[in-house]
Amino acid sequence: MHTRDVWGEEQASRYIRSLFARFEEIASRKTPWRAIPAEFGVNGFYSRHDHHYIYWRLLSDGTIGIVTVLHERMHQLDRFREDVVK
């Protein structure tokens, strides 16, 4: 994991915990839901968290399903398509 290698185990753990806290905020609608741009070809939503973008879909039972988490420096459209196809 890049963060662990560059910043150390403690920082990596702190960042992972903050991502899961953001997932909870998304699930409880405490953070804005922005529609994924049409060119992505997927119905869903996204939110920024520090240097990452979190993409999710609303599932049929009303819960959220995290599709992918991408770093801001990644080409979002290409990586999103790669992750969705997997």
Secondary structure, DSSP 8 states (H G I E B T S, - for coil): -HHHHHH-HHHHHHHHHHHHHHHHHHHTT-S--EE--GGG----EEEEETTEEEEEEE-TTS-EEEEEEEETTS-HHHHHHHHHH-
